[in-house]
Amino acid sequence: MPLSGRTLAVSSELRWLLDHWQSDGRWPVPEAPRPTSAIVLIRDASEGLELFITRQLDARGVEDRNRWAFPSSSLRPGDVRKLPLAGWNSARCARALSIENKSRALHHFSAAARITFAATGILLAEDIDREIVAAPQTDWRSTRSRLFSNEVSWSQVLRDRDLRLRPDLCKPWLRWINTPTQLHRFDTTFFIATVPFGQEVDFLSPNETSGGWKRPGQILAEVGGDPDSIGAATHLIVESFAEVASVGAAMAQIRNAHPLRPEIINDDGEWKVVIQTGKDPHSKGSLRDRAIAVGEIDNDHNPGFLTFSSDDDGDDSTDDEDEDS
């Protein structure tokens, strides 16, 4: 099914908020979306392509929704401060994201690599011999925990280990800006990456989230279209891999860097998320960068996973990170 003109259901929580605001006759003033990066690890398996995906608990502990999501985090100043870099420079990152702001582009790539390492233990970096890291050191679990709590910056971790970030190991897949009706808004760039040879996923979560490898078809079958189980952006990403045969085929795709900006409509009393015609992420596109400030302090205590679904959900998962509507 083409994504242009696509409609998706909203979560029960967002539906409640929309009904409340409509009955009250007063709608909230939209907040500026927080720039965020997310990572979708992919691998070839005997039965086809697999994605590394997490299932989250509700942040407030009221309801365990077990939402499907991909590791995600807001940008932090320490992601680019004195960042040791190899492969692509900031200008090449900007071209990959089709934006003019080179610093912002590199920031997105670096944040994606940080959350990849913190959540899964996978290092998208090269060592002093210019070789991609093959076997991360055994003491890195404590370092990853400190990254989650923001006790240490990502650039400092790389410098301390004589490593250099490899942005070219990440491929931009989808940019999603959730709807103005969300209590928390995010401008999320989803990247894909494969596990470098010699490395293995070692999932680490600060909030009892679980994670594992799943085929796209398995995920779609388990959620069954339930918007309380998966956010719109996550749903679209999983769907986009349903017909992708291999890692090579995924990496060879030309992706549209233009952000999807879904809208909320009321269709005969039923709230829906709408992706307007002309916003198909499977075709080429361009984009003008938007001036959204990155946090000016290192006080980002968010654990680094999608919290609200990125486009049609208004629900908080476990960290104030990302929302799907």
DRENTORFI-568270 format. One line per field, with one value per residue (C-alpha): residue in three letters; x, y, z; residue number from 1. Coordinates in Angstrom, 1 decimal, decimal comma, always signed. Last residue first. Example, Ala and Ser with C-alpha at 12.3 -4.5 7.8 and 13.67 -1.06 7.14 Angstrom:
REM DRENTORFI-568270
resn	SER:ALA
east	+13,7:+12,3
north	-1,1:-4,5
up	+7,1:+7,8
resi	2:1
//
This chain:
REM DRENTORFI-568270
resn	SER:ASP:GLU:ASP:GLU:ASP:ASP:THR:SER:ASP:ASP:GLY:ASP:ASP:ASP:SER:SER:PHE:THR:LEU:PHE:GLY:PRO:ASN:HIS:ASP:ASN:ASP:ILE:GLU:GLY:VAL:ALA:ILE:ALA:ARG:ASP:ARG:LEU:SER:GLY:LYS:SER:HIS:PRO:ASP:LYS:GLY:THR:GLN:ILE:VAL:VAL:LYS:TRP:GLU:GLY:ASP:ASP:ASN:ILE:ILE:GLU:PRO:ARG:LEU:PRO:HIS:ALA:ASN:ARG:ILE:GLN:ALA:MET:ALA:ALA:GLY:VAL:SER:ALA:VAL:GLU:ALA:PHE:SER:GLU:VAL:ILE:LEU:HIS:THR:ALA:ALA:GLY:ILE:SER:ASP:PRO:ASP:GLY:GLY:VAL:GLU:ALA:LEU:ILE:GLN:GLY:PRO:ARG:LYS:TRP:GLY:GLY:SER:THR:GLU:ASN:PRO:SER:LEU:PHE:ASP:VAL:GLU:GLN:GLY:PHE:PRO:VAL:THR:ALA:ILE:PHE:PHE:THR:THR:ASP:PHE:ARG:HIS:LEU:GLN:THR:PRO:THR:ASN:ILE:TRP:ARG:LEU:TRP:PRO:LYS:CYS:LEU:ASP:PRO:ARG:LEU:ARG:LEU:ASP:ARG:ASP:ARG:LEU:VAL:GLN:SER:TRP:SER:VAL:GLU:ASN:SER:PHE:LEU:ARG:SER:ARG:THR:SER:ARG:TRP:ASP:THR:GLN:PRO:ALA:ALA:VAL:ILE:GLU:ARG:ASP:ILE:ASP:GLU:ALA:LEU:LEU:ILE:GLY:THR:ALA:ALA:PHE:THR:ILE:ARG:ALA:ALA:ALA:SER:PHE:HIS:HIS:LEU:ALA:ARG:SER:LYS:ASN:GLU:ILE:SER:LEU:ALA:ARG:ALA:CYS:ARG:ALA:SER:ASN:TRP:GLY:ALA:LEU:PRO:LEU:LYS:ARG:VAL:ASP:GLY:PRO:ARG:LEU:SER:SER:SER:PRO:PHE:ALA:TRP:ARG:ASN:ARG:ASP:GLU:VAL:GLY:ARG:ALA:ASP:LEU:GLN:ARG:THR:ILE:PHE:LEU:GLU:LEU:GLY:GLU:SER:ALA:ASP:ARG:ILE:LEU:VAL:ILE:ALA:SER:THR:PRO:ARG:PRO:ALA:GLU:PRO:VAL:PRO:TRP:ARG:GLY:ASP:SER:GLN:TRP:HIS:ASP:LEU:LEU:TRP:ARG:LEU:GLU:SER:SER:VAL:ALA:LEU:THR:ARG:GLY:SER:LEU:PRO:MET
east	+2,2:+5,0:+6,7:+10,3:+12,5:+11,0:+11,8:+9,8:+6,8:+4,8:+1,7:+0,4:+0,5:+0,1:+3,6:+6,6:+5,2:+5,8:+8,8:+11,2:+14,3:+17,3:+17,3:+16,3:+18,5:+19,4:+21,1:+24,1:+23,1:+22,2:+19,7:+19,5:+17,6:+15,3:+16,0:+14,5:+16,6:+15,2:+14,4:+14,9:+13,3:+13,8:+11,1:+10,3:+9,4:+6,2:+5,2:+3,5:+0,0:-0,6:+0,1:-3,1:-3,4:-7,0:-9,7:-13,1:-16,2:-17,1:-13,4:-11,7:-8,2:-4,7:-1,8:+1,4:+4,6:+6,9:+10,3:+12,1:+15,1:+13,6:+15,5:+17,4:+17,6:+21,0:+21,5:+18,2:+19,0:+22,4:+20,8:+18,5:+15,1:+13,2:+9,5:+8,5:+11,2:+9,0:+6,3:+8,5:+9,4:+5,7:+4,7:+7,6:+6,4:+2,8:+3,4:+3,1:+1,1:-1,6:-2,1:-3,2:-2,8:-2,3:+0,7:+1,9:+1,4:+3,2:+6,1:+6,4:+6,2:+9,1:+11,3:+12,3:+15,5:+15,4:+14,7:+13,2:+12,6:+13,1:+14,0:+17,7:+18,0:+21,0:+21,0:+24,3:+24,2:+27,2:+30,4:+32,9:+31,7:+29,9:+26,2:+24,1:+22,8:+19,5:+18,8:+15,6:+15,6:+13,2:+11,7:+9,9:+6,9:+5,6:+2,0:+1,2:-1,5:+1,2:+1,7:+5,0:+7,9:+9,3:+12,5:+13,0:+15,9:+19,2:+22,0:+24,5:+28,0:+29,0:+29,0:+32,1:+33,0:+36,7:+38,2:+41,2:+39,4:+39,3:+38,4:+35,4:+34,0:+34,6:+32,7:+29,7:+29,6:+29,9:+27,6:+24,6:+22,6:+22,4:+26,0:+27,0:+25,2:+27,1:+30,4:+29,5:+28,7:+32,0:+34,2:+34,3:+36,0:+34,2:+35,3:+35,3:+35,9:+36,1:+39,8:+41,6:+44,5:+43,6:+40,2:+37,1:+33,5:+29,9:+30,1:+27,3:+26,6:+22,9:+21,4:+24,4:+26,2:+23,3:+22,2:+25,6:+25,7:+22,3:+23,4:+26,5:+24,5:+22,1:+24,8:+26,6:+23,5:+23,0:+26,6:+26,2:+23,0:+22,0:+19,8:+19,4:+20,1:+22,9:+24,1:+24,4:+26,4:+28,8:+29,3:+29,9:+32,7:+32,4:+35,0:+36,5:+35,6:+36,8:+34,2:+35,5:+31,9:+29,7:+27,6:+28,4:+25,9:+23,1:+20,6:+17,4:+17,5:+16,1:+16,2:+13,4:+9,9:+7,2:+4,9:+4,6:+1,4:+1,9:-0,5:-0,3:+3,5:+3,9:+6,5:+4,5:+6,7:+8,6:+9,2:+12,4:+13,3:+16,3:+15,2:+15,5:+15,8:+15,0:+14,4:+18,0:+19,0:+20,4:+20,7:+19,2:+19,7:+17,2:+18,5:+16,8:+17,9:+16,0:+15,5:+12,9:+9,8:+8,8:+5,7:+2,2:-0,2:-2,9:-6,4:-9,4:-13,0:-13,4:-15,2:-12,4:-9,6:-11,1:-11,8:-8,3:-6,8:-8,8:-7,9:-4,3:-4,5:-6,4:-3,7:-4,5:-5,5:-3,6:-4,3:-2,1:-2,5:+1,0:+2,2:+1,5:+0,0
north	+11,4:+9,0:+10,4:+10,3:+10,8:+11,6:+8,3:+5,3:+5,4:+8,5:+8,4:+10,9:+8,5:+9,3:+10,3:+9,2:+7,1:+8,6:+7,4:+6,2:+5,1:+7,1:+7,1:+10,8:+12,6:+15,3:+17,9:+18,5:+22,1:+24,2:+21,7:+21,7:+24,6:+24,1:+26,1:+24,0:+22,7:+23,0:+19,6:+17,6:+14,5:+11,1:+8,5:+5,9:+8,5:+9,4:+12,9:+13,9:+12,9:+13,7:+11,3:+11,3:+10,2:+9,5:+10,5:+9,0:+11,1:+11,1:+11,6:+13,8:+14,7:+14,6:+15,5:+13,8:+15,8:+13,4:+15,0:+15,2:+12,9:+10,5:+7,2:+5,7:+2,0:+0,2:-0,2:-2,1:-4,4:-5,2:-5,9:-8,4:-9,2:-5,9:-6,6:-6,1:-3,5:-0,5:-2,0:-1,9:+1,7:+2,6:+1,0:+2,7:+6,1:+5,3:+4,2:+0,5:-1,3:+1,2:+1,7:-1,9:-2,8:-6,5:-5,8:-9,4:-9,9:-6,6:-7,6:-11,1:-9,7:-7,3:-10,2:-9,9:-9,5:-8,6:-6,0:-5,6:-2,4:-2,6:+1,1:+1,6:-0,9:-2,8:-5,1:-6,9:-7,1:-8,9:-7,6:-9,5:-8,1:-4,8:-5,1:-3,4:+0,2:+2,0:+5,6:+7,2:+11,0:+12,3:+15,7:+15,3:+16,8:+16,3:+16,8:+15,9:+17,8:+19,5:+16,1:+14,2:+15,2:+12,1:+11,6:+8,2:+6,0:+7,8:+5,3:+4,8:+3,2:+6,4:+8,3:+6,4:+7,8:+7,7:+5,6:+6,2:+4,7:+7,9:+10,0:+7,8:+7,9:+11,7:+12,2:+10,3:+12,4:+10,9:+11,0:+11,4:+8,7:+6,6:+7,3:+6,2:+2,9:+2,5:+3,0:+0,4:-2,1:-1,2:-3,3:-6,2:-4,4:-4,2:-6,8:-5,8:-2,0:-0,9:-0,7:+2,6:+1,3:+3,7:+2,1:+2,7:+3,5:+2,3:+0,4:-2,0:-2,3:-2,5:+0,4:+2,6:+1,8:+2,4:+5,4:+7,0:+6,1:+7,8:+10,8:+11,1:+10,9:+13,5:+15,8:+15,5:+16,9:+19,7:+20,8:+20,7:+22,8:+22,8:+19,8:+16,9:+14,3:+12,6:+16,0:+17,2:+14,2:+14,8:+18,4:+17,2:+14,9:+11,3:+8,6:+9,4:+11,6:+12,3:+14,6:+17,6:+18,5:+16,6:+14,2:+16,1:+18,8:+16,2:+15,2:+13,5:+9,7:+6,7:+2,9:+1,6:+1,0:-1,7:-0,7:-3,2:-1,4:-1,8:+0,6:+3,0:+2,8:+6,4:+5,6:+2,8:-0,2:-0,6:-3,3:-3,0:-3,7:-5,2:-5,8:-9,0:-9,7:-13,1:-16,7:-17,7:-14,3:-11,0:-8,2:-4,8:-2,3:+0,5:+3,6:+6,7:+10,4:+13,3:+17,0:+18,3:+19,6:+23,2:+23,1:+23,3:+25,6:+23,4:+23,4:+25,0:+24,1:+22,0:+19,3:+19,3:+19,3:+16,4:+14,3:+14,9:+14,0:+10,7:+9,8:+10,5:+8,0:+5,4:+5,5:+7,0:+4,9:+5,3:+7,0:+7,0:+9,7:+8,8:+5,7:+3,4:+0,0
up	+16,4:+17,1:+20,1:+21,2:+24,2:+27,6:+28,8:+29,7:+27,4:+27,3:+25,2:+22,7:+19,8:+16,2:+15,2:+17,0:+19,7:+23,1:+24,9:+22,3:+24,1:+25,4:+29,2:+29,3:+31,7:+29,3:+31,5:+29,3:+28,7:+25,7:+24,4:+20,6:+19,2:+16,3:+13,2:+10,4:+7,6:+4,1:+2,6:-0,5:-1,9:-3,5:-3,2:-0,6:+2,1:+0,3:+1,5:-1,8:-0,6:+3,0:+5,9:+8,0:+11,6:+12,4:+15,0:+14,5:+14,8:+11,1:+10,1:+12,7:+11,4:+12,8:+10,6:+9,8:+8,9:+7,1:+6,9:+3,5:+3,5:+0,9:+0,8:-2,1:-1,3:-1,7:+2,1:+2,4:-0,6:+1,0:+4,3:+2,6:+1,1:+1,7:+1,2:+4,8:+5,5:+4,8:+6,9:+10,0:+9,3:+8,8:+12,1:+14,0:+12,6:+13,5:+17,1:+18,1:+20,7:+21,5:+17,7:+17,4:+13,7:+14,5:+16,7:+16,6:+12,9:+12,1:+14,3:+12,8:+9,3:+10,0:+11,2:+14,8:+16,7:+20,4:+23,0:+26,5:+28,4:+32,1:+32,4:+32,1:+29,2:+28,0:+25,0:+24,1:+20,3:+18,9:+17,2:+15,1:+11,8:+12,2:+13,1:+10,4:+10,5:+9,8:+10,8:+12,0:+12,1:+14,7:+15,1:+18,4:+20,1:+23,7:+24,5:+21,0:+19,0:+16,9:+15,1:+15,1:+13,0:+11,2:+9,2:+7,7:+6,6:+7,1:+6,6:+9,4:+8,9:+7,0:+10,3:+11,4:+14,9:+15,8:+18,6:+20,8:+23,8:+25,9:+22,8:+21,9:+25,4:+25,6:+22,4:+23,8:+27,0:+30,5:+33,5:+31,0:+32,8:+29,7:+28,8:+32,3:+31,8:+28,5:+30,3:+32,8:+30,0:+28,3:+30,6:+28,3:+25,5:+22,1:+19,6:+15,9:+15,9:+12,3:+11,4:+11,0:+13,1:+15,9:+16,1:+14,0:+15,1:+14,8:+18,1:+18,9:+22,7:+22,1:+24,1:+24,8:+21,6:+19,3:+21,4:+20,8:+17,1:+16,5:+18,5:+16,3:+13,1:+14,3:+15,5:+12,2:+10,5:+13,0:+12,5:+8,7:+8,7:+5,0:+5,0:+2,6:+5,3:+3,3:+2,1:+5,6:+6,7:+3,8:+5,0:+8,6:+7,5:+6,4:+7,0:+10,4:+13,3:+16,9:+18,4:+20,3:+21,2:+18,8:+20,9:+24,1:+23,2:+23,4:+20,7:+21,9:+22,1:+20,3:+20,5:+18,2:+19,4:+20,0:+22,9:+25,7:+26,9:+30,6:+32,2:+35,1:+35,5:+34,4:+31,7:+30,1:+29,6:+26,3:+23,8:+21,7:+18,1:+16,4:+12,8:+10,8:+7,1:+5,8:+7,1:+7,4:+8,9:+7,4:+9,9:+10,7:+13,5:+13,5:+15,2:+16,4:+16,5:+18,0:+17,5:+20,0:+18,2:+19,2:+21,4:+19,9:+21,7:+23,2:+21,8:+23,5:+22,7:+25,8:+23,9:+21,3:+23,8:+25,7:+22,6:+21,4:+24,7:+24,9:+21,4:+22,2:+25,0:+23,0:+20,3:+16,9:+13,8:+10,6:+7,3:+4,2:+1,5:+0,2:+2,0:-0,9:+0,0
resi	325:324:323:322:321:320:319:318:317:316:315:314:313:312:311:310:309:308:307:306:305:304:303:302:301:300:299:298:297:296:295:294:293:292:291:290:289:288:287:286:285:284:283:282:281:280:279:278:277:276:275:274:273:272:271:270:269:268:267:266:265:264:263:262:261:260:259:258:257:256:255:254:253:252:251:250:249:248:247:246:245:244:243:242:241:240:239:238:237:236:235:234:233:232:231:230:229:228:227:226:225:224:223:222:221:220:219:218:217:216:215:214:213:212:211:210:209:208:207:206:205:204:203:202:201:200:199:198:197:196:195:194:193:192:191:190:189:188:187:186:185:184:183:182:181:180:179:178:177:176:175:174:173:172:171:170:169:168:167:166:165:164:163:162:161:160:159:158:157:156:155:154:153:152:151:150:149:148:147:146:145:144:143:142:141:140:139:138:137:136:135:134:133:132:131:130:129:128:127:126:125:124:123:122:121:120:119:118:117:116:115:114:113:112:111:110:109:108:107:106:105:104:103:102:101:100:99:98:97:96:95:94:93:92:91:90:89:88:87:86:85:84:83:82:81:80:79:78:77:76:75:74:73:72:71:70:69:68:67:66:65:64:63:62:61:60:59:58:57:56:55:54:53:52:51:50:49:48:47:46:45:44:43:42:41:40:39:38:37:36:35:34:33:32:31:30:29:28:27:26:25:24:23:22:21:20:19:18:17:16:15:14:13:12:11:10:9:8:7:6:5:4:3:2:1
//
